[in-house]
Amino acid sequence: MKPVPLFWDAETESKRLQFRQFAQEHIAPHAQEADRQEHMPHDIIAQVASQGLLGSLVTSEYGGRNDDYLQFGLLNEELGAACSSVRTLLTVHSMTVQAVMQWGTAEQKKKYLPGLAQGRTLGAFALTEPQAGSDARGIATSAVQTEGGWILNGVKRWISFGQCADLLLVMAAVETKQSTPANRQAIALLFPTNTPGFSRQPIKGLLGTRASMLAELHFNDCFVPAENVLSRPGFGLAVCSSALEIGRLSVAWGGVGIAQACLEASAAYAAKRRQFDRALAEHQLIQAKITDMMVAVQTARLLCVQASRARQAGHPHSVLDVLMAKYHAAKMAQQAAQQAVQIHGANGCSDEYPVSRLYRDAKTLEIIEGTSEVLQGLIAKQVRMVLNN
């Protein structure tokens, strides 16, 4: 079963089919084992990199694929359907890529983008801290200016692919003699993980996306040269917001992928599983569940298409479109996964069937890149701005 075609051109459809073939042949067969091991095998990352997929948003000038945001979204859908942890790699890597593409100097782009595009350099986004999650203004990691650069101290937690990332986009608060918690300015830094004073600890025992190789990161008097500053003090939150928008778009499409996988698994299972002398697919309640899943998947996909096209066009309401797509797709994926487990019955509670993993992975989508509750507040704020204009 494949997604119902929407209104995109032949080139985009060709790319989608390529993404799907790669994901189903090279990623999906290993998803369950990666989940059990809570580890992403290096050869899986290498295969993704060898296809140039980590350079989806990098322009051809720097060796990237130069995909548009719709093609990027479809890539996230197909990877999300196969393995949400691999989609997470694309998410955090692309957030770093986007930050360098939008905010980097010519020298920074030349230095970092070719490696990021080809996967020789793995990027990750270091925002969340033990006491600061969705509230980016509450970060405690400090940056103190010194001769030739900055001294970084602090702890970041729940950093996806923090165990293996080569380059971190780090958000920190500038510390001066005059600064207070109320007036500190944010700064965005490009941080190579081979910097002295840096260490990381793996985080295990996750609910979902267990192969995302999360880590707690420790910065102990780490020196960051001035040429690695991505934004001057005071503009760090702008960098953060733009990176998060890419992350939310990626997660939204990933939610569609999870729900599509749940739909396909449920339809196949219901067709072959027999109860009360007939296939599950012939029972009206099961038909209702599959119908609702199909409508929900297609509705979320349409929101994601709109968000991708709005961002591609630079539409002034693209922020709202992305927020709505992420909010709805995350909720929809969790509901679809719940119904998929229900259709599978006891088998849905076993890791022998992928829907159990999809159920756990789907729940994480309502938390990462802004919880559903935080997004409700952001959407309401955007709605007021749109209506007042």
C-alpha positions, -999 to 999 in steps of 0.1 A, spaced: 0 0 0 13 35 -8 2 70 0 -26 84 -21 -9 108 -46 -13 145 -40 -7 174 -62 31 174 -67 51 172 -99 67 141 -115 102 150 -102 89 151 -66 70 118 -70 101 102 -85 121 113 -55 94 101 -31 95 66 -47 133 66 -44 131 76 -7 105 49 -1 125 22 -18 156 30 1 138 33 35 119 0 31 149 -20 18 177 -6 39 162 10 70 129 -8 79 144 -43 82 168 -31 110 144 -9 129 132 -34 155 167 -46 163 180 -10 166 151 -3 190 160 -34 211 196 -25 213 189 13 218 217 20 194 219 31 158 244 9 139 272 29 121 265 12 88 229 24 88 241 60 93 267 54 66 240 42 42 219 73 48 250 95 43 260 76 12 227 84 -5 233 121 2 201 123 23 218 142 51 224 170 26 187 173 16 186 210 25 221 219 15 225 237 -18 244 221 -47 271 247 -43 282 229 -11 276 194 -24 240 190 -12 209 177 -28 191 211 -29 157 195 -22 128 218 -17 108 217 15 82 194 1 108 169 -11 125 172 23 91 165 40 85 134 19 119 121 28 111 126 65 78 107 59 94 77 44 122 75 70 96 80 97 76 51 84 106 29 84 124 40 116 116 71 136 151 71 151 167 74 116 142 102 109 154 118 142 189 118 128 177 137 97 158 161 120 186 172 143 212 172 115 190 193 93 184 218 121 222 223 122 224 225 85 196 251 83 212 273 109 245 274 90 227 279 57 207 308 70 229 324 96 265 313 88 292 335 73 307 326 40 337 311 58 315 290 81 294 277 51 326 267 32 341 250 63 311 230 75 284 226 48 303 201 25 309 177 54 274 181 67 260 175 32 279 143 27 275 130 62 313 131 70 302 155 98 271 146 119 252 176 133 230 178 164 210 206 182 220 212 218 193 233 235 176 213 262 190 212 297 181 194 329 161 225 341 152 240 307 133 224 279 107 243 259 116 275 277 147 285 256 151 317 276 158 296 307 190 280 296 218 280 321 248 270 299 270 300 300 293 316 275 319 341 288 339 362 263 376 358 264 406 366 242 399 352 207 365 336 216 343 323 243 345 299 273 315 275 275 303 259 307 271 239 314 251 207 308 228 198 280 204 168 283 182 147 260 203 156 230 194 133 201 225 117 185 245 135 211 265 103 215 280 105 181 275 140 167 307 158 154 292 193 153 268 208 178 246 239 174 248 250 210 225 276 226 241 294 255 235 325 277 261 353 276 276 359 311 290 393 320 297 412 352 265 431 346 243 402 335 214 388 356 190 360 349 165 385 336 188 403 311 212 377 298 214 375 260 214 342 241 242 332 217 244 304 191 277 286 187 290 259 164 308 235 186 331 207 174 328 177 198 366 171 197 370 203 218 390 198 250 368 198 281 338 183 264 323 149 275 291 130 269 271 103 287 247 80 269 210 81 280 192 47 280 158 34 289 138 57 267 101 52 259 104 57 221 129 65 194 153 43 214 179 42 187 183 80 187 215 78 208 205 105 232 232 119 255 239 142 283 266 167 273 290 184 296 310 215 287 338 222 312 357 254 303 355 246 266 370 272 244 350 282 213 369 304 188 352 337 177 348 324 141 325 297 155 299 322 167 268 318 145 250 348 159 261 377 179 248 380 215 211 388 215 203 369 183 207 334 196 169 329 201 163 339 165 187 311 154 170 288 178 135 296 165 145 291 128 162 258 136 131 247 156 109 254 126 128 230 105 127 205 133 90 208 137 84 204 99 106 173 100 87 158 130 53 166 114 62 147 83 76 119 105 43 117 123 26 112 89 51 84 82 44 67 115 7 68 109 10 56 73 30 26 86 3 19 112 -23 21 86 -5 -3 63 3 -27 91 -33 -27 103 -48 -32 69 -25 -62 62 -31 -77 96 -69 -73 95 -69 -90 61 -52 -121 72 -63 -124 109 -95 -143 114 -119 -140 143 -154 -155 146 -150 -173 113 -142 -142 92 -113 -118 86 -109 -89 110 -113 -67 79 -149 -78 75 -158 -66 110 -175 -32 110 -157 -19 140 -123 -27 124 -135 -11 92 -144 21 111 -109 22 127 -91 18 94 -114 44 78 -106 69 105 -69 62 102 -69 67 65 -88 100 67 -65 112 96 -33 103 77 -44 121 46 -56 152 65 -22 155 83 -4 150 51 -23 178 35 -13 201 64 23 191 59 22 198 22 7 232 29 34 239 55 62 228 32 49 249 3 44 279 25 79 278 38 93 273 3 74 303 -9 85 324 21 48 330 30 44 353 60 22 327 77 45 298 72 54 297 109 17 291 117 14 265 90 44 245 104 31 248 140 -3 235 130 12 206 109 34 195 138 7 198 164 -19 179 144 4 153 129 19 144 163 -15 139 179 -28 121 148 2 97 148 -3 88 185 -40 81 179 -33 60 148 -7 40 166 -31 34 195 -57 21 171 -31 0 153 -21 -17 186 -58 -23 193 -64 -39 159 -34 -62 165 -48 -72 200 -23 -90 222 1 -92 193 2 -54 193 18 -55 227 47 -77 215 79 -64 199 75 -91 173 51 -67 156 63 -32 146 31 -14 158 44 -17 194 75 3 185 54 27 164 31 33 194 61 43 216 77 63 189 45 82 182 41 94 218 75 111 217 63 133 188 40 151 212 70 161 233 100 168 210 105 201 193 79 217 216 52 198 235 17 199 222 8 222 251 35 246 242 25 245 205 -11 253 215 1 286 231 23 294 201 -5 286 176 -29 308 195 -4 337 195 1 333 157 -36 332 151 -40 365 170 -13 381 149 -28 368 116 -63 380 125 -51 414 137 -34 420 104 
